[in-house]
Amino acid sequence: MGRITEDLIRRNAEHNDCVIFSLEELSLHQQEIERLEHIDKWCRDLKILYLQNNLIGKIENVGKLKKLEYLNLALNNIERIENLEGCEWLTKLDLTVNFIGELSSVKTLTHNIHLKELFLMGNPCADFEGYRQFVVVILQQLKWLDGKEIERSERIQALQNYAAVEQQIRDQEKAYCLRRAKEKEEAQRKLEEENKNEDKKKSSPGFDGRWYTDIHTACPYAMENQDHLQAPETQEEQHNTKTSDEIEDDLAFWNKPSLFTPESRLETLRHMEKQRKAQDKLSEKKKNLKPPRTLITEDGKALNVNEAKLDFSLKDDEKHNQIILDLAVYRYMDTSLIEVDVQPTYVRVMVKGKPFQLALSTEVQPDSSSAKRSQTTGHLLICMPKVGEMITGGQRTPMSVKTTSCSSKEQTNPSRKRIERLEVDPSKHSCPDVSTIVQEKRHKPKRMESQPQVEPSEEDPDFDDNPEVPPLI
């Protein structure tokens, strides 16, 4: 059963940044709430409160909501109108489809002078003869009743016949109260019978038809081993038997005729809650029966597993000597639900308990590995450095380029070869050839021509000896 808690109110106060003390509108519908509590202490500034389709049996703990203008309590188990005198600014009250049989309880609303709209359709009192005339006379401030406008002529006519109508209402109320008392007794009797049946089921014999008060003394050791080593087929048969029994009980419950009373609504909800718990237990047992997935074989080999069914890409980054795993984790999943384990030969990622494991082709360094997650895409990026020295292929390339460049230079510049062979050879010359040296110097860069070492010869056709030109320093 649901209860009104601070966490529940905050989760329904997103439009107010989860701040509850200044909250003006709150919706707590379809929460299986049985009791109204804490709202008048935590949300004093409420103006609109939605509580429809719950199991609230009494109007309480709302009297301090002075600013409350609209209260919706439709589809609940309310049998009486009460405790609304403190809601000074209450303008609209919705009590559609409840169990209000004491129509005279509407007199408590006479203090709510700002009340303009009231909904009581779907209640037992709405079937009383003279119901509308009675409410119109009692609540003079009302403008609308059950979605229909109250005209002045209708109110005058109701005042004229009020004495007879009031007596009719009292008689019908007494008959309804007697009927409700019998319904409560019948519901109490059914509840006691159900509790007895459950106790009998709990104290029924064991699976072999024998009674055991102490398993260790009554059952031999072999029987204990059989319990612990029960075959999976026997367990599955028991699960199937339980499921079929539950289905039969469920069909019998829904096919059984019942009155529309607060007790029947509670009984229905408890039955549904019981089914939900049984289903949860069955699913837990099935999970326990399921063998765990094998990630590492007996010989220590890591298997490739993708139980989470995630897209991924594995890249071998030779430039940085590392392996990069890009795992497409769900974008809105909390990072606390992800566990990363890097080993020398494999990497494992647990995503909400489901394993993703990938065997690596080369050995990596777990201590130097890193894992990062993208804030936009949610992808998980795992960088794993390889074990061993850096690849030297990048250094060999410039060496080869250097050698080829030197050879090309030697081929393209034959004059340099002649310069290297300019040695004084006594067999050919007795002194160096000056003309050759001057020729070679002319092919040097211009920045070297600024410092000539040898004067040009007069035999050079381009030479023009101008005496007026000063010598170069």
C-alpha positions in Angstrom: 0.0 0.0 0.0 1.2 3.5 -0.8 1.9 6.2 1.7 2.5 9.9 1.4 6.2 10.5 2.0 8.5 13.5 1.4 10.2 11.7 -1.4 6.9 11.0 -3.1 5.9 14.7 -2.9 9.3 15.9 -4.2 9.1 13.5 -7.2 5.8 15.0 -8.1 7.0 18.6 -7.6 9.4 18.8 -10.6 7.6 21.8 -11.9 8.6 23.6 -8.7 12.3 22.4 -8.8 11.4 19.8 -6.2 10.8 22.5 -3.6 7.7 21.5 -1.5 7.3 24.3 1.1 6.2 26.8 -1.6 4.3 24.2 -3.7 1.0 25.5 -5.0 -0.2 22.4 -7.1 0.3 18.8 -6.2 -0.9 15.6 -8.0 -0.8 12.3 -6.1 -3.4 10.3 -8.1 -3.2 6.5 -8.6 -0.6 6.0 -5.8 -2.7 3.5 -3.8 -2.7 5.9 -0.9 -4.8 4.8 2.1 -4.5 7.7 4.4 -4.1 11.5 4.1 -1.1 12.7 6.1 1.7 15.2 6.3 0.4 17.4 3.5 -0.8 20.1 5.8 2.6 20.3 7.4 4.9 20.2 4.4 2.8 22.1 1.8 1.0 25.0 3.5 0.7 27.1 0.3 -1.2 24.5 -1.7 -4.0 25.8 -3.9 -4.7 22.7 -6.0 -4.6 19.1 -4.7 -5.3 16.0 -6.9 -5.8 12.8 -4.9 -8.2 10.9 -7.2 -8.1 7.1 -7.7 -6.6 6.1 -4.4 -7.9 4.2 -1.4 -8.4 7.1 1.0 -11.1 6.3 3.5 -11.3 9.5 5.5 -10.8 13.2 4.9 -8.2 14.4 7.4 -5.1 16.5 7.8 -6.1 19.1 5.2 -7.7 21.7 7.6 -4.5 23.8 7.8 -4.4 24.4 4.0 -5.9 27.9 4.2 -5.1 28.7 0.5 -6.6 25.5 -0.9 -9.0 26.3 -3.7 -9.6 22.9 -5.5 -9.6 19.5 -3.9 -10.1 16.3 -6.0 -10.9 13.2 -4.0 -12.8 11.3 -6.7 -12.6 7.4 -6.8 -11.7 6.9 -3.2 -13.3 5.1 -0.2 -14.7 8.2 1.6 -18.0 7.6 3.4 -18.4 11.0 5.1 -17.7 14.7 4.4 -15.7 16.1 7.3 -12.6 18.1 8.4 -12.8 20.7 5.7 -13.8 23.7 7.8 -10.2 25.1 7.8 -10.0 25.3 4.1 -11.3 28.9 4.0 -10.7 29.5 0.3 -12.1 26.1 -1.0 -14.0 26.8 -4.2 -14.3 23.4 -5.8 -14.7 20.0 -4.2 -14.9 16.8 -6.2 -16.1 13.6 -4.4 -17.3 11.7 -7.5 -17.6 7.9 -7.1 -17.1 7.5 -3.4 -19.2 5.7 -0.7 -20.8 8.7 0.9 -24.2 7.6 2.3 -24.5 10.1 5.1 -25.9 13.0 3.1 -26.4 15.1 6.2 -22.6 15.3 6.4 -22.7 18.0 3.8 -23.7 20.4 6.5 -20.1 20.6 7.5 -19.5 22.5 4.3 -21.6 25.5 5.3 -18.5 27.1 6.8 -16.8 27.1 3.4 -18.4 30.3 2.2 -16.4 30.4 -1.0 -17.5 26.9 -2.2 -19.1 27.2 -5.6 -18.9 23.7 -7.1 -19.6 20.3 -5.6 -19.6 16.9 -7.2 -21.3 14.0 -5.5 -22.4 11.9 -8.4 -21.6 8.2 -8.2 -22.1 8.1 -4.4 -25.0 6.2 -2.7 -26.4 9.4 -1.4 -26.9 10.6 -5.0 -29.6 7.9 -5.4 -31.6 9.2 -2.4 -35.0 10.7 -3.2 -34.8 14.4 -2.7 -31.0 14.4 -2.8 -30.5 17.5 -4.9 -33.2 19.6 -3.1 -31.6 18.8 0.2 -28.1 19.9 -0.9 -29.4 23.0 -2.6 -31.1 24.1 0.6 -28.2 23.3 3.0 -25.4 24.9 0.9 -26.8 28.3 -0.1 -23.4 29.4 -1.4 -23.3 26.7 -4.1 -23.6 27.7 -7.8 -23.1 24.3 -9.4 -24.0 20.8 -8.2 -22.8 17.7 -10.2 -21.9 19.9 -13.1 -25.4 21.4 -13.3 -26.1 25.1 -12.5 -28.4 25.8 -9.5 -31.1 28.3 -10.6 -32.8 30.7 -8.3 -36.2 29.1 -8.9 -34.9 25.7 -8.0 -33.6 26.9 -4.7 -36.9 28.6 -3.8 -38.8 25.5 -4.6 -36.4 23.4 -2.6 -36.9 25.7 0.4 -40.7 25.3 0.3 -40.5 21.4 0.4 -37.5 21.2 2.7 -39.4 19.7 5.7 -40.7 16.7 3.8 -37.4 16.2 2.0 -35.4 16.3 5.2 -37.5 13.5 6.7 -37.0 11.4 3.6 -33.3 11.8 3.7 -33.1 10.7 7.3 -35.1 7.6 6.7 -32.9 6.6 3.7 -29.8 7.3 5.7 -30.8 4.9 8.4 -31.6 2.2 5.9 -28.2 2.7 4.3 -26.4 2.6 7.6 -28.0 -0.7 8.5 -27.0 -2.1 5.1 -23.5 -0.9 5.5 -23.2 -2.5 8.9 -24.1 -5.9 7.5 -21.6 -5.4 4.6 -18.8 -4.7 7.1 -19.7 -7.8 9.1 -19.7 -9.9 6.0 -16.3 -8.5 4.9 -14.8 -9.1 8.3 -16.0 -12.7 8.2 -14.5 -13.3 4.7 -11.2 -11.8 5.9 -11.1 -14.2 8.9 -11.9 -17.1 6.6 -9.1 -16.2 4.2 -6.6 -15.9 7.1 -7.6 -19.3 8.4 -7.1 -20.8 4.9 -3.7 -19.3 4.6 -2.7 -20.6 8.0 -3.9 -24.1 6.9 -1.8 -23.9 3.8 1.3 -22.9 5.8 0.8 -25.9 8.2 0.1 -28.4 5.4 2.4 -31.6 5.0 5.6 -31.5 3.1 6.2 -32.4 -0.5 6.3 -36.2 0.4 3.1 -36.1 2.4 4.9 -36.4 5.8 4.8 -33.9 8.7 8.1 -32.4 9.8 8.6 -30.4 12.9 12.3 -30.6 12.9 13.9 -31.4 9.6 17.3 -32.4 11.0 15.9 -35.0 13.4 13.0 -36.3 11.3 14.8 -36.6 7.9 17.8 -38.8 7.4 21.0 -37.5 6.1 20.3 -38.9 2.6 17.1 -37.0 2.5 18.9 -33.7 3.3 21.3 -34.4 0.4 18.3 -35.0 -1.9 16.9 -31.6 -0.9 20.1 -29.8 -1.6 20.8 -31.7 -4.8 17.3 -31.6 -6.2 17.2 -32.0 -9.9 16.3 -29.0 -12.0 13.5 -30.9 -13.7 11.8 -31.4 -10.3 12.2 -27.7 -9.5 10.6 -26.7 -12.8 7.7 -29.1 -12.2 7.1 -27.5 -8.8 7.2 -24.0 -10.4 4.7 -25.1 -13.1 2.4 -26.6 -10.5 2.4 -23.4 -8.4 1.8 -21.3 -11.5 -1.3 -23.4 -12.5 -2.7 -23.2 -8.9 -2.2 -19.5 -8.9 -4.0 -19.2 -12.2 -7.0 -21.2 -10.9 -7.1 -19.1 -7.7 -6.9 -15.9 -9.8 -9.8 -17.0 -12.1 -11.9 -18.0 -9.1 -11.3 -14.6 -7.5 -12.2 -12.5 -10.5 -15.3 -14.7 -11.3 -16.7 -14.5 -7.8 -19.5 -11.9 -7.5 -18.9 -9.1 -5.0 -20.5 -5.8 -4.0 -19.0 -2.4 -4.7 -17.8 -1.4 -1.3 -14.7 0.0 0.3 -13.8 -3.5 1.6 -14.1 -5.0 -1.9 -11.8 -2.4 -3.3 -9.2 -3.1 -0.6 -9.6 -6.8 -1.2 -9.0 -6.4 -4.9 -5.9 -4.3 -4.3 -4.5 -6.8 -1.8 -5.1 -9.7 -4.2 -3.2 -7.8 -7.0 -0.4 -7.0 -4.6 -0.2 -10.7 -3.6 0.0 -11.7 -7.2 2.7 -9.2 -7.8 4.8 -10.5 -4.9 4.4 -14.1 -6.0 5.5 -13.1 -9.5 8.6 -11.4 -8.1 9.5 -14.5 -6.1 9.0 -16.7 -9.1 11.3 -14.5 -11.3 13.9 -14.5 -8.5 13.8 -18.3 -8.3 14.2 -18.5 -12.1 17.2 -16.2 -11.9 18.8 -18.4 -9.3 18.1 -21.5 -11.4 19.8 -20.0 -14.4 23.5 -21.0 -14.6 26.0 -18.2 -14.6 27.5 -17.3 -18.0 31.0 -18.7 -18.5 33.5 -15.9 -19.0 36.8 -17.8 -18.5 37.3 -21.4 -19.6 38.9 -24.0 -17.4 42.2 -23.7 -19.3 42.2 -19.9 -18.5 41.1 -18.7 -22.0 38.9 -15.5 -22.0 35.8 -15.7 -24.1 34.2 -13.0 -26.2 30.8 -12.2 -24.5 28.4 -9.4 -25.3 25.3 -10.2 -23.1 24.5 -6.5 -22.9 24.2 -6.4 -26.7 26.1 -3.2 -27.1 27.8 -1.9 -30.3 31.6 -1.5 -30.0 34.7 -0.8 -32.0 38.3 -2.0 -31.3 41.1 0.1 -32.7 44.9 -0.7 -32.7 46.6 2.7 -32.4 50.1 2.0 -33.5 51.2 5.7 -33.3 50.6 5.8 -29.5 51.3 2.1 -29.0 47.8 1.4 -27.4 44.5 -0.4 -28.0 41.3 1.7 -27.9 37.9 0.2 -27.2 34.8 2.4 -27.9 31.7 0.9 -26.2 28.3 2.4 -27.1 26.9 2.5 -23.6 23.3 3.8 -23.2 23.3 7.6 -23.2 21.1 8.1 -20.1 22.5 5.3 -18.0 24.1 6.3 -14.7 27.8 5.8 -14.6 27.6 4.0 -11.2 26.0 1.1 -13.0 29.2 0.5 -15.1 32.2 -1.5 -13.9 35.4 -1.7 -15.9 38.1 -4.4 -15.4 41.2 -4.4 -17.6 43.4 -7.5 -17.6 46.6 -8.1 -19.6 44.8 -10.4 -22.1 41.2 -9.2 -22.0 38.9 -6.4 -21.0 35.6 -6.8 -19.1 32.8 -4.2 -18.7 29.7 -4.9 -16.5 26.7 -2.9 -17.6 23.8 -3.2 -15.1 25.2 -6.6 -14.1 25.4 -7.9 -17.8 29.0 -8.7 -18.9 30.8 -7.4 -22.0 34.1 -9.2 -22.4 36.6 -9.0 -25.3 39.8 -11.0 -25.6 42.8 -8.9 -26.8 45.3 -9.9 -29.5 48.3 -8.4 -27.7 49.1 -8.0 -24.0 48.3 -4.6 -22.4 49.2 -2.8 -19.2 46.2 -2.7 -16.9 47.7 -0.2 -14.4 48.3 2.4 -17.2 44.9 1.9 -18.8 42.2 4.6 -18.6 38.4 4.8 -19.0 36.5 7.9 -20.0 32.8 8.4 -20.8 31.3 11.0 -23.2 28.8 13.4 -21.7 27.0 13.9 -25.0 26.8 10.3 -26.5 27.4 8.3 -23.3 30.0 6.1 -25.1 32.7 4.5 -22.9 36.3 4.9 -24.2 38.9 2.6 -22.8 42.6 3.2 -23.7 45.0 0.3 -23.0 48.7 0.8 -23.6 50.6 -2.2 -25.0 53.3 -4.1 -23.2 56.9 -3.7 -24.6 59.0 -0.9 -26.3 57.7 1.7 -28.7 57.7 0.7 -32.3 60.8 2.1 -34.0 59.4 2.1 -37.5 58.9 5.8 -37.3 62.6 6.4 -36.7 63.8 4.3 -39.5 62.0 6.3 -42.1 64.0 9.6 -41.6 67.3 7.5 -41.6 66.4 6.1 -45.0 65.3 9.5 -46.3 68.6 10.9 -45.1 70.7 8.4 -46.9 68.8 8.8 -50.1 69.0 12.5 -49.9 72.7 12.3 -49.6 73.1 10.0 -52.5 70.8 12.2 -54.6 72.9 15.2 -53.7 76.0 13.4 -54.8 74.4 12.5 -58.1 73.0 15.9 -58.9 76.1 17.9 -57.9 79.1 16.3 -59.7 81.2 19.5 -59.1 81.3 18.6 -55.3 82.9 15.3 -56.2 85.6 17.1 -58.2 86.2 19.4 -55.2 86.6 16.4 -52.9 89.3 15.1 -55.3 91.1 18.4 -55.5 94.3 17.1 -54.0 97.8 18.0 -55.1 98.9 15.1 -57.3 102.6 15.2 -57.9 102.4 12.9 -60.9 100.2 15.3 -62.8 100.7 18.8 -61.5 103.3 20.5 -59.5 100.9 23.1 -58.2 97.1 23.5 -57.9 95.2 24.7 -61.0 94.1 28.2 -60.1 91.8 28.6 -63.0 89.8 25.6 -61.9 89.5 26.9 -58.4 88.1 30.3 -59.6 85.6 28.5 -61.8 84.3 26.4 -58.9 83.9 29.5 -56.8 81.6 31.1 -59.3 79.0 28.4 -58.7 78.8 29.1 -55.0 75.8 30.9 -53.5 75.6 34.6 -53.7 76.1 35.0 -49.9 79.6 33.5 -50.4 80.4 35.9 -53.3 80.6 38.9 -51.0 84.0 37.6 -49.9 86.0 36.8 -53.0 89.3 35.1 -52.3 90.8 35.3 -55.8 90.8 38.2 -58.2 89.2 37.5 -61.6 91.5 37.0 -64.5 91.8 39.5 -67.3 91.2 36.7 -69.8 87.6 36.4 -68.6 85.3 38.0 -71.3 82.9 39.3 -68.8 85.6 41.1 -66.8 85.6 44.9 -67.0 88.4 46.6 -65.1 87.2 50.0 -64.1 89.9 51.9 -62.2 87.4 54.4 -60.8 85.6 51.6 -58.9 87.1 51.2 -55.4 88.3 47.7 -54.4 85.9 45.5 -52.5 86.6 45.2 -48.7 
